[in-house]
Amino acid sequence: VTVADRGVERCGIVTFRANQLPAEAFQQALAIRQINTSIVPFSANPVSTHQRATPTLLRASLHYYNTLQEIERFVAELKTLLY
């Protein structure tokens, strides 16, 4: 997984991609596992896209109500799908 976020301060909203699956297929596979993510097309940030080629990304938006177990499950599902 390649994290696309480049800000100095990090937060729970993470945009990423994986070479193994296109973002749309990745999102569908996670949805089947009841994990919600969003598609972020390259056009969503034209300034950043102009500076560097950015493929369609996937966004996971963690929030204060997400438990450690949910985060661990998300990571485990990523590993299952990608390895």
C-alpha positions as CSV (number, residue, x, y, z in Angstrom):
1,V,0.0,0.0,0.0
2,T,1.3,3.4,-0.9
3,V,-0.1,6.3,1.2
4,A,-0.7,9.4,-1.0
5,D,-1.0,11.9,1.8
6,R,1.9,14.3,1.9
7,G,0.9,16.7,4.7
8,V,3.1,17.4,7.7
9,E,0.3,16.7,10.2
10,R,-1.3,13.3,9.8
11,C,-4.9,12.5,10.6
12,G,-7.4,9.6,10.4
13,I,-8.3,10.4,6.8
14,V,-5.9,8.4,4.7
15,T,-5.7,8.2,0.9
16,F,-3.8,5.3,-0.6
17,R,-3.4,2.9,-3.5
18,A,-2.2,-0.6,-4.0
19,N,-0.5,-1.9,-7.2
20,Q,-2.3,-5.3,-6.8
21,L,-5.8,-3.9,-7.4
22,P,-7.4,-0.9,-9.1
23,A,-9.1,1.4,-6.5
24,E,-12.6,0.5,-7.7
25,A,-12.0,-3.2,-7.3
26,F,-10.3,-2.7,-4.0
27,Q,-13.3,-0.6,-2.7
28,Q,-15.7,-3.4,-3.8
29,A,-13.7,-6.1,-2.1
30,L,-13.6,-4.1,1.1
31,A,-17.3,-3.3,0.9
32,I,-18.1,-7.1,0.7
33,R,-16.2,-7.3,4.0
34,Q,-18.4,-4.5,5.4
35,I,-15.5,-1.9,5.3
36,N,-16.5,1.5,3.9
37,T,-14.1,3.5,1.9
38,S,-14.4,6.2,-0.8
39,I,-13.0,6.5,-4.2
40,V,-10.9,9.7,-4.8
41,P,-10.4,10.4,-8.5
42,F,-7.3,12.2,-9.6
43,S,-9.5,15.2,-10.5
44,A,-10.4,15.7,-6.8
45,N,-7.1,17.6,-6.3
46,P,-6.1,19.2,-9.5
47,V,-3.2,21.1,-8.0
48,S,-1.6,18.0,-6.6
49,T,-2.3,16.0,-9.7
50,H,-0.7,18.7,-11.8
51,Q,2.5,18.4,-9.8
52,R,2.6,14.6,-9.8
53,A,0.7,11.9,-11.7
54,T,-1.8,10.5,-9.3
55,P,-4.0,7.5,-10.1
56,T,-7.5,7.0,-8.6
57,L,-7.1,6.5,-4.9
58,L,-9.0,5.0,-2.1
59,R,-9.8,6.9,1.1
60,A,-10.3,5.4,4.6
61,S,-11.7,7.9,7.0
62,L,-11.1,6.8,10.6
63,H,-12.8,8.8,13.4
64,Y,-13.0,8.9,17.1
65,Y,-15.7,6.3,17.3
66,N,-13.6,3.6,15.5
67,T,-12.2,1.1,17.9
68,L,-8.7,-0.4,17.9
69,Q,-10.3,-3.7,16.9
70,E,-11.9,-2.1,13.8
71,I,-8.6,-0.6,12.8
72,E,-6.8,-3.9,13.3
73,R,-9.5,-5.7,11.2
74,F,-9.1,-3.1,8.4
75,V,-5.4,-3.8,8.3
76,A,-5.9,-7.5,8.4
77,E,-8.4,-7.3,5.5
78,L,-5.9,-5.2,3.5
79,K,-3.3,-7.9,4.1
80,T,-5.7,-10.7,3.0
81,L,-6.6,-8.9,-0.2
82,L,-3.1,-7.8,-1.1
83,Y,-0.8,-10.8,-0.2
